[in-house]
Amino acid sequence: MTRPPSAAQRRVIEEADPVTGRLRGRPAQLAALVQRGLAFRHPRPPHDHFLTPAGHRVREAVPGPPAGSAPGTGVFTARVGGEEEPPVSGPARRREVHSAWQGLLELRRMTHPDGAVDRPCGWERTHLVRAAALALEAAGHRPADADADGYRVRATPQPEAVAVYAPDARTLAACAATLEEAGWQTGEYTEPRTRARYLLASPRRV
């Protein structure tokens, strides 16, 4: 059985960028994480280190502040809509969302062999709801909350697909356009029982 990371290694993993997985630490710590398969050294300059999918799983298992914590806690979570305690909206939140989206585009550039930023990367495929929600929030769509209805992103039983709900057909179409521009493919469907319209969205591969 693989030995768990040391306390020092877990601190490096826990402090990784929540979106890109970029690591900061002493060279020996980073090399040890690479050796354990929890990180990789990017081949392109400046040769930063990033979490592998295994490293992300370790990071998500580390106890920390609840998702959606207030700005400044170091935890960023995209709004999926309908949260009981959503983060405070305003300029600080918009800056956080913009920074997270730019970080995600950089992760796409650094992890795709061709450096493309027009299609989702591996991290997005393993965090479908969060990735789709970030694309929508970064584009300025309003998530559902106690004050007003808006988009809601939900997991589905289908592999690599999320469901996106919106209060009306116009908003649903706008969400589809945003996701398609962000590299997702979408289709509009109707729930058999409720007759509610929704998008089924999945990351585009090419």
C-alpha angles and dihedrals in degrees: 000000000000114000112244119247117274120253091259092050092048090053090054090048093046092051093052117122104275094225108031098028090226111166133215123195146103115310091247092053093049092046090051091052090050090051090052092050093245096112141022133209111234112237093220124076131298081036096216121181123243136185118261119221087268089052091050089053090053091048093051090051091056110101112244145142115316119271115273094032119171119277113279096038092097094242120111124185124173116236111258092180130255098049115164092221108023121187117264112272122225141088094316091054092047090052091050092050092047091049092048092050093049089049090052092051088051090051089053091051094049099044101042112084090225094044092242120165098184097085134049122269133220094275090057092051090056094043101040100158094045092045095050091044091052091052090052097044092045089054091055101256115151117242119219115266141154093282101047142001120254142141123331122194116202137177119250134202089247117097114251095003136109131189120233120197127191134181096246143010094260093054091045091053090049091052090050091052092050094049093047090051088051092055102268128124117224140191129186119233141171124233108236097222104036097027087223115154118231143164124247105207130184133174114266115236100200 
